[in-house]
């Protein structure tokens, strides 16, 4: 597939890395020539320097025979114009725009074919906000991914000494939770996936991925670790787009404070928020955190636009007694160093957004994609089409599928009902949605091929 990416920032670079690794023909456009040079040195792709909204530059970048356009620059205006030019001048079939303004969510007619011609719009800030909301709902989790409209969840949790399942084989989970449908999708130990069998023993420190109905998530997590008390007090460091969206989303049910360095921004936040307490100051200042009783805080979330500030303020808050801390970290090296240490969760906005973008790239009928473990693993919801003759999936039990090693069917959504695939004798029907967990992203082409339907079916 030939793909044109406009914008070489964190989102654009992450998308480029992912798509190049899957053997796509990728071209990246950006005004920053040095950034493009770095990308070209790292990955097998083409780059063009210049303004992504200019038709002549898009033509130079190969827009005339491009299959898909990702307009993910930092400017809404540039992204919108590029989509319009991509449709009108070059007839690019699929055009995806990153839009920060919430106005477009409330006025989708502006994105229609006869206006800005945006096929799909994404908002990284909103995606990250929803991601953090899920972590507030399930404070013990490392990551939560929804499928089937939230009917079943894929959850990552760190097993802790004293949890009922620790030092027990995976097969015991059915006996411990006889009335709950749950399936362990994968276990990572020392950052490597284990070959999973019913005899695999869960150890303290393991990163365990499991699937269950949303209503049963807490009961399953309680088997891996002691249940944390609910989040009630939250301090948000940074009143930018994400900080504002998050405070607005949770202030009606939680005690929320926002610490923002810029005085004028504080005044704006105070006018936008209701019960949230807005404080002018530096969240990495020990005196401010002490004054705001950080030691009584259930969750400290650092979401400024500076990685170092987020890391330092989160580490300080943890040292001063905050129960759980989350830091927004753009640089992959920083995120890998921080995750699982004193900082409980390091969130990469680019990787949180990646799944939403990959939905449109995956071959076959894809309902949802979630990028996991900072882009190294993936969970994908695919739709099965055809019949036993035209499909390698329909009419077959899960155990009959030619799945690559490390790929596991963990859930089935059939006629709106979600089934956790505890057993491998479930027979797949046409139009079933299958949730597949992949411990390694390199398996994706094999999974896509498995779900292909023979030409004669259509």
Secondary structure, 3 states (H helix, E strand, C coil): CEEEEECCCHHHHHHHHHHHHCCCEEEEEECCHHHHHHHHHHCCCEEEECCCCCHHHHHHCCHHHCCEEEECCCCHHHHHHHHHHHHHCCCCCEEEEECCCCHHHHCHHHHCCCCCCCCEEECHHHHHHHHHHHHHHCCCEEEEEEEHHHCEEEEEEECCCCCCCCCCEHHHHHHHCCCCCEEEEEEEECCEECCCCCCCECCCCCEEEEEEEHHHHHHHHHHHCCCCCCCCEEEEECCCHHHHHHHHHHCCCCEEEEEECCHHHHHHHHHHCCCCEEEECCCCCHHHHHHCCHHHCCEEEECCCCHHHHHHHHHHHHHCCCCCEEEECCCHHHHHHHECCCECEEECHHHHHHHHHHCCCCCCCEEEEEEECCCCEEEEEEECCCCCCCECCCCCEHHHCCCCCCEEEEEEEECCEEEECCCCCCECCCCCEEEEEECCHHHHHHHHHHCCECHHHC
